[in-house]
Amino acid sequence: MDINIRQHIINNFKGDNYASLKRAIDEAVKNNDEVTLPGLGVFFELIWENASVELKNDLIEIIRKRVNQAKN
C-alpha cells in the first residue's frame, strides 16, 4: 500500500476557505498534538516552495528566535 501523506493532506484541505484553514492551523498549534505535525509541515512546505527570498529570510529569523526562546 503506497500512501502519499503530502497529497492526502493537500487533498483533505482542497477547496477549504480562509476560515477553515485558519481554524485547522490554530487548532493544530493549540492542541500541541504530534499527529498534526506532518500536516503543518506540508503547509510550511507549500509556503516555502513559493516564497520570495525576503519571506524565506523572515521565516528563518522567526524560527531562529523562537527556537532560541523555546523551553526544554
N, C-alpha and C positions, 0 to 999 in steps of 0.2 A: 504494500500500500504506500503510495507516494503522496505525502502531504506537503503542500507548499503553504507554510504559515503566512508568509507575506501576502500572497494572493488571497488567502482566506480572509485575512484581516481587512485588506483593501475592499474585497467584495462585500464584506459584512457592513461596511460603512458607506458604500457607494450610494449616492442619492440622498444621503443624510443632509439636513440643513445645518446652518451655523450653530443653532441652539443645541441640537442633538450631539454634534461633535464636541462642543464645549462641555456639555454635561458629561459625556463619556470620559473626556480627559480629566475634568475636575474630580469625578468620582474615582477614577483610577489613582490619581495622586492622593486624594484624601484617604482612601481606604488602605493605602500602603500595601497593596496585595501583590505578591510576587507573580501571580498568574497574569497580571495586566502588563508586566514589564515588556514582553515581546510586542504587544500592540503599540505601546508608547514608542518602542524602538523603531517600529515600522513607520509611525508618524514622523519621528525625527529623521529617519532616512529619506522620506519624501520631501521634507523641508530642505534637508542638506543637499539633495540632488539638484534642486532648483534655486538654491540660494546664491545671492551675489557674494563676492569676496567680502564685502563690508558686513553683510549679515552673518556670514560664517565667522568672521573675526569677533563680532558682537556675541554670538552664541558661545564661542570658545571662552571668551572673557567671563561671561556669566557662569559657565560651568566651572571654570578655574576658581572663581571666587567662592562659589557655593561648595565646591569640594573642600577647599581650604577652611571653610566655616563649619563644615559638617561635623557633628559629634560622632564619636566612635561607638 
